[in-house]
Amino acid sequence: MVGTPVTGTGIAATATALCTGNDDITGGGYDTTGLVPGVNVTQNIPVDNTPDRWQTSVSLLPAGATLTAYAVCAVVPG
């Protein structure tokens, strides 16, 4: 699943992707677009106590650049 892109304003930014239905997070990641030299990712992890969300944060997202989180989702038995 693709999260909603977050547009940079020259400060820290966080993007989140959600699984739908009964799917749980099995992995995730992120992508950046625009001029993002050496972006410093501060977290790229599943959200605590929430089995259907992946969150990516960066310490600085330049104005005009975008950050998008991705969630890999599947029905997890049990």
Backbone as a printed PyTorch tensor [residue, N CA C, xyz], in Angstrom:
tensor([[[  0.8450,  -1.1660,   0.0000],
         [  0.0000,   0.0000,   0.0000],
         [  0.8960,   1.2350,   0.0000]],

        [[  0.4570,   2.2410,  -0.6750],
         [  1.2140,   3.4820,  -0.7820],
         [  0.5660,   4.5250,   0.1160]],

        [[  1.3670,   5.1530,   0.9660],
         [  0.8640,   6.2260,   1.8120],
         [  0.7440,   7.5180,   1.0300]],

        [[  0.1370,   8.5050,   1.6320],
         [  0.0060,   9.8270,   1.0230],
         [  1.3450,  10.5480,   1.0990]],

        [[  1.8590,  11.0290,  -0.0400],
         [  3.1390,  11.7420,  -0.0060],
         [  3.0690,  12.9940,   0.8660]],

        [[  4.1580,  13.2560,   1.5900],
         [  4.2850,  14.4490,   2.4260],
         [  5.2500,  15.3870,   1.7080]],

        [[  4.8380,  16.6290,   1.5160],
         [  5.6830,  17.6130,   0.8380],
         [  6.5110,  18.3650,   1.8620]],

        [[  7.8080,  18.4620,   1.5910],
         [  8.7310,  19.1100,   2.5080],
         [  8.5350,  20.6070,   2.6140]],

        [[  8.8480,  21.1080,   3.8080],
         [  8.8050,  22.5540,   4.0490],
         [ 10.1170,  23.0340,   4.6650]],

        [[ 11.1530,  22.1790,   4.6090],
         [ 12.4460,  22.5550,   5.1630],
         [ 12.6220,  22.1680,   6.6180]],

        [[ 11.7130,  21.3510,   7.1400],
         [ 11.8090,  20.8660,   8.5190],
         [ 11.6270,  19.3480,   8.5330]],

        [[ 11.5920,  18.7470,   9.7150],
         [ 11.3750,  17.3040,   9.8370],
         [ 10.0190,  16.9230,   9.2590]],

        [[  9.8960,  15.6600,   8.8130],
         [  8.6380,  15.1940,   8.2240],
         [  8.4380,  13.7200,   8.5440]],

        [[  7.1780,  13.3210,   8.5980],
         [  6.8120,  11.9260,   8.8310],
         [  5.7240,  11.5270,   7.8460]],

        [[  5.8950,  10.3530,   7.2280],
         [  4.8980,   9.7990,   6.3160],
         [  4.4500,   8.4470,   6.8530]],

        [[  3.1710,   8.1210,   6.6350],
         [  2.6060,   6.8730,   7.1310],
         [  1.8520,   6.1700,   6.0080]],

        [[  1.9830,   4.8400,   5.9760],
         [  1.2160,   4.0140,   5.0440],
         [  0.3760,   3.0350,   5.8630]],

        [[ -0.8330,   2.7510,   5.3840],
         [ -1.7710,   1.8970,   6.1060],
         [ -2.1450,   0.6760,   5.2860]],

        [[ -2.2860,  -0.4650,   5.9580],
         [ -2.8660,  -1.6470,   5.3340],
         [ -4.3850,  -1.5360,   5.4650]],

        [[ -5.1020,  -2.1920,   4.5790],
         [ -6.5580,  -2.1360,   4.6060],
         [ -7.1400,  -3.4890,   4.9850]],

        [[ -8.4050,  -3.4780,   5.3340],
         [ -9.1040,  -4.7160,   5.6630],
         [ -8.4710,  -5.4250,   6.8400]],

        [[ -8.3140,  -6.7440,   6.7230],
         [ -7.7190,  -7.5590,   7.7880],
         [ -6.2210,  -7.7510,   7.6160]],

        [[ -5.6110,  -7.0210,   6.6890],
         [ -4.1820,  -7.1680,   6.4410],
         [ -3.3530,  -6.5490,   7.5610]],

        [[ -2.2140,  -7.1700,   7.8330],
         [ -1.2370,  -6.6650,   8.7970],
         [  0.0450,  -6.2990,   8.0630]],

        [[  0.8600,  -5.4720,   8.6930],
         [  2.1670,  -5.0880,   8.1470],
         [  3.1020,  -6.2990,   8.1690]],

        [[  3.7500,  -6.5620,   7.0500],
         [  4.8110,  -7.5660,   7.0140],
         [  6.1490,  -6.9240,   6.6450]],

        [[  6.1130,  -5.6540,   6.2890],
         [  7.3190,  -4.9160,   5.9400],
         [  6.9350,  -3.5440,   5.4290]],

        [[  7.9190,  -2.7770,   5.0440],
         [  7.6260,  -1.4440,   4.5300],
         [  8.8870,  -0.7440,   4.0850]],

        [[  8.7250,   0.4820,   3.6700],
         [  9.8610,   1.2530,   3.1990],
         [  9.4280,   2.6630,   2.8560]],

        [[ 10.2500,   3.3500,   2.0670],
         [  9.9590,   4.7460,   1.7310],
         [ 10.6330,   5.1090,   0.4280]],

        [[ 10.2330,   6.2560,  -0.1060],
         [ 10.8580,   6.8260,  -1.2890],
         [ 10.8370,   8.3370,  -1.1220]],

        [[ 11.8270,   8.9960,  -1.7040],
         [ 11.8570,  10.4550,  -1.7170],
         [ 11.9680,  10.9210,  -3.1560]],

        [[ 11.4320,  12.0930,  -3.4220],
         [ 11.5670,  12.7040,  -4.7430],
         [ 12.0130,  14.1410,  -4.5460]],

        [[ 12.5700,  14.7140,  -5.5890],
         [ 13.0500,  16.0880,  -5.5090],
         [ 14.4970,  16.1140,  -5.0680]],

        [[ 14.9610,  17.2960,  -4.7330],
         [ 16.3480,  17.4700,  -4.3060],
         [ 16.4900,  17.0670,  -2.8410]],

        [[ 16.9190,  15.8300,  -2.6070],
         [ 17.0480,  15.2980,  -1.2500],
         [ 18.4460,  14.7040,  -1.0890]],

        [[ 19.4870,  15.5620,  -1.0560],
         [ 20.8410,  15.0290,  -0.9140],
         [ 21.0840,  14.5150,   0.5080]],

        [[ 21.4240,  13.2470,   0.6170],
         [ 21.7810,  12.6820,   1.9120],
         [ 20.6990,  12.7970,   2.9660]],

        [[ 19.4590,  12.4700,   2.6140],
         [ 18.3610,  12.5550,   3.5840],
         [ 18.6820,  11.6840,   4.8010]],

        [[ 18.4080,  12.1980,   6.0010],
         [ 18.6770,  11.4890,   7.2410],
         [ 17.3770,  10.8740,   7.7490]],

        [[ 17.2120,   9.5680,   7.5200],
         [ 16.0220,   8.8620,   7.9800],
         [ 16.1940,   8.5590,   9.4660]],

        [[ 15.2650,   9.0280,  10.2950],
         [ 15.3540,   8.8190,  11.7350],
         [ 14.5550,   7.6090,  12.1970]],

        [[ 13.5540,   7.2000,  11.4070],
         [ 12.8530,   5.9440,  11.6740],
         [ 12.1870,   5.4580,  10.4050]],

        [[ 12.1240,   4.1460,  10.2580],
         [ 11.4940,   3.4830,   9.1220],
         [ 10.9970,   2.1410,   9.6630]],

        [[  9.8610,   2.1760,  10.3740],
         [  9.4380,   1.0570,  11.2170],
         [  7.9170,   0.9080,  11.2510]],

        [[  7.4490,  -0.2870,  11.6650],
         [  6.0130,  -0.4110,  11.9380],
         [  5.6660,   0.4210,  13.1760]],

        [[  4.4680,   0.9660,  13.1960],
         [  4.0290,   1.7800,  14.3290],
         [  3.7070,   0.8590,  15.5070]],

        [[  4.2430,   1.1870,  16.6940],
         [  4.0110,   0.3840,  17.9010],
         [  2.5300,   0.1720,  18.1610]],

        [[  2.1880,  -1.0510,  18.5470],
         [  0.8270,  -1.4160,  18.9430],
         [ -0.2090,  -1.2040,  17.8470]],

        [[  0.2330,  -1.0590,  16.6090],
         [ -0.6850,  -0.8860,  15.4880],
         [ -0.2180,  -1.8040,  14.3600]],

        [[ -0.8630,  -2.9500,  14.1920],
         [ -0.3570,  -3.9300,  13.2300],
         [ -0.5770,  -3.5660,  11.7620]],

        [[ -1.1920,  -2.3950,  11.4910],
         [ -1.5030,  -2.0670,  10.0980],
         [ -0.9070,  -0.7480,   9.6120]],

        [[  0.1440,  -0.2380,  10.2810],
         [  0.7270,   1.0430,   9.8840],
         [  2.2590,   0.9740,   9.8260]],

        [[  2.8210,   1.5970,   8.7970],
         [  4.2700,   1.7460,   8.6440],
         [  4.5770,   3.2340,   8.6230]],

        [[  5.6260,   3.6380,   9.3420],
         [  5.9390,   5.0580,   9.4620],
         [  7.4080,   5.3090,   9.1490]],

        [[  7.6450,   6.3670,   8.3650],
         [  8.9970,   6.8020,   8.0390],
         [  9.1330,   8.2720,   8.4090]],

        [[ 10.2040,   8.6030,   9.1250],
         [ 10.4720,   9.9940,   9.5050],
         [ 11.8690,  10.3830,   9.0450]],

        [[ 12.0150,  11.6470,   8.6720],
         [ 13.3150,  12.2040,   8.3000],
         [ 13.5490,  13.4640,   9.1230]],

        [[ 14.8120,  13.7780,   9.3820],
         [ 15.1230,  14.9420,  10.2090],
         [ 14.9820,  16.2530,   9.4490]],

        [[ 15.0610,  16.1990,   8.1150],
         [ 14.9180,  17.4050,   7.2930],
         [ 14.4410,  16.9930,   5.9110]],

        [[ 13.3270,  17.5570,   5.4730],
         [ 12.8260,  17.3260,   4.1180],
         [ 12.7690,  18.6850,   3.4360]],

        [[ 13.6830,  18.9150,   2.4680],
         [ 13.7440,  20.2290,   1.8250],
         [ 12.4130,  20.6290,   1.1910]],

        [[ 12.1960,  21.9250,   1.1070],
         [ 10.9920,  22.4560,   0.4830],
         [ 10.8490,  21.9060,  -0.9320]],

        [[  9.6610,  21.4310,  -1.2550],
         [  9.3750,  20.9050,  -2.5870],
         [  9.6710,  19.4350,  -2.7600]],

        [[ 10.4910,  18.8470,  -1.8930],
         [ 10.7600,  17.4090,  -1.9650],
         [  9.5760,  16.6660,  -1.3450]],

        [[  9.4500,  15.3790,  -1.6550],
         [  8.3730,  14.5850,  -1.0570],
         [  8.9250,  13.3290,  -0.4130]],

        [[  8.2130,  12.8690,   0.6060],
         [  8.5060,  11.6240,   1.3140],
         [  7.2450,  10.7720,   1.2620]],

        [[  7.3850,   9.5210,   0.8130],
         [  6.2510,   8.6030,   0.7330],
         [  6.6100,   7.3210,   1.4520]],

        [[  5.7410,   6.8790,   2.3620],
         [  5.9230,   5.5980,   3.0510],
         [  5.1580,   4.5170,   2.2890]],

        [[  5.6820,   3.2920,   2.3350],
         [  5.0510,   2.1370,   1.7060],
         [  4.8700,   1.0360,   2.7470]],

        [[  3.7440,   0.3510,   2.6810],
         [  3.4790,  -0.7730,   3.5750],
         [  3.3280,  -2.0390,   2.7460]],

        [[  3.9980,  -3.1100,   3.1770],
         [  3.8090,  -4.4310,   2.5760],
         [  2.8260,  -5.1410,   3.4830]],

        [[  1.6890,  -5.5470,   2.9310],
         [  0.5770,  -6.0470,   3.7330],
         [  0.1880,  -7.4660,   3.3270]],

        [[ -0.2880,  -8.2330,   4.3010],
         [ -0.7820,  -9.5870,   4.0430],
         [ -1.6790, -10.0040,   5.1960]],

        [[ -2.5570, -10.9630,   4.9130],
         [ -3.3530, -11.5500,   5.9860],
         [ -2.4360, -12.4960,   6.7500]],

        [[ -2.2710, -12.2420,   8.0360],
         [ -1.3870, -13.0560,   8.8730],
         [ -2.2570, -14.0220,   9.6690]],

        [[ -2.0730, -15.3360,   9.4690],
         [ -2.9020, -16.3060,  10.1890],
         [ -2.6680, -16.2540,  11.7040]],

        [[ -3.7020, -16.5880,  12.4280],
         [ -3.5390, -16.7560,  13.8600],
         [ -4.1100, -15.6750,  14.6430]]])
